[in-house]
């Protein structure tokens, strides 16, 4: 389940909810997710993202997306090793689903980066969600090899659902 909260005006020519559900659902399936999780997405502006980045990461600048995972992964997407107590602590009482994590998207960066990279706003939106869901699954890109793995997965998963730089 994907819950999107918007606190900024972000009009698009695509269905943001449907796109987020398609990207997240596909990635979770491909990563072998055995159950349904909740993913919460906040779409906001550069200033609020900067505030979150400063508060939670001690970095006083804006960015395109922030990921807040609720699970500490020893190995990325190793669902068998998840601590059941940890899962129970992250259950949303309204949905009765475990919250995999939260994603904070910067709509200003989505628009500007789509223009900078020469692809659609939908493709940039989907890319940032794919990038962030991989973070929620324990992937990272601090080391060169980790970055290669993440980049390959992002491109592969988006291509599989038909969201590419050319036609996304």
N, C-alpha and C positions, 0 to 999 in steps of 0.2 A: 504494500500500500504506500502510495506517495501522497504526502500532504504538502501542498504549496501555500505559502503565505506571501502575499505581496504587499509591501508598504511603500511602493513607488509606482508611478504610472509607466507601464511597460507594455505598450500595444505591439502585437506581432501579427504576421500574416499566417501563423501556424498555431496550433493548439498546444500551449505550453504543458498542460497537464498530460495530454496524450503522448507527447514527445518524451517527457520525463519518465512516464510509466514504461514506454517502449524501451528506452535506453537502459533503465535500471533493471527492468524485468529480464531483458536479454542477457545482460552482464551477469546477474545473479544466477540465471539458468546455466550459462556457460561456465561459471565458476563452481558449479555443483551445489548450489544452495539448496538444502533439504527442506526448508520451511519458508513461510511467508514472514517477511520483516516489514517494519515501517521505516520509511526514510522521510525526514522532514526537510523541506527546502524553503529557505527564506530568499526572496528576491528583493534586493534593496539597491541603494545607490553608493557611490564611491565614498562619501563621507561616513556612512554607517559602517561600511566594510572596514574603513580605516580605524574606526573606533573599536570594532571587534578585534581587529588585528593587534591593536595596541593593548587592549585589555587581556586578551588570551595568549598572545604570542610575544608581547613586549616589543612589537615592531610598529613604529609610528608612521605607517604609510599605507596607502590603499593597495589592493591586489584584485585579481579577477575572481577568485573563488577561495573560500575557506572551508575546510572539512573538519568536522568534530566527531570522530568515531566514538562509539560507546563500548566497543569491544577491544580488549588488548590481545592482539594476535601474536602468537609465537612464530607461526608460519602464515603468510598471507592466504586467506580464504580456506584455511584448514578448519572446516566446520566441525569435525570430529573432536578437535581439541578445545572447543569453547567450554568454559566453566559454566555449568548450568546456573549456579548462584549468580554469576555475573549477568546472565541473560535475564533472570528473574528481576534483578534490580532495575532493568531498563524497560520494563513492560509499561506501555501506555494504558492506564486503566480504562480509558474511553474506547480504545480499539482492541484491547487485549492482545496486542502484538508487541513483540520486542522491537524497540527502536534501534536500528542498526547505527544510526547517527544522524547528524544534521549537516546540511550543505547551505552555505551562505553565498549566493551569487550576486555579483556586481553588474547590474544591468548596463551601467555606463561603459564598463569594459567589454561586455558582450558585444555591444554595438560598435565600439571603436575597434576592437580586435577583429571583428568580422570584416570591417572595411580595410584594416591594415593587411590582413591575410588574404583578402580578395575572395572571400566566400560568404555564404549567407549567414544571417543572424541565427537562423535555426541550427546551422551546422556548428556555430560557435557555442550556442546554448547547449546543444547535445554533447559537444566535445567536453565542455567544462563539467557537465554532469557525469560523463563517463570517467573523466579524470578523478573527480571527487569520489565517486562510488568505489573506485579502485583503492583510494586512500581509506575509505570506510572499511574495506576488506583487508586492510593491513599492508597494502603495497605502498612503496615509497620511491623517491627518485633522488635521494641524496648521493648515492654512489652511482657511477657510470653504468654498471651492469643493471642495477635496479631501474634506472631511467630507461634503458633499452627495453627491458621487460614491459614496463608500463606503457611506453610509446607504442610498442608492437600490439599490445592488448587493446589499447584505445583505438588505434587505426583499424585493427581487425574487427573488433566488435561493432564499430560504427559502420564499416563497410558491409558487414553481414546484414544490417538492417537498412542499407541503402542510403546512409547519411555520409556523404563524402564531400570533399572540398568542391568537387565539380557539380554534384547534384543535390547536396544537402541543404 
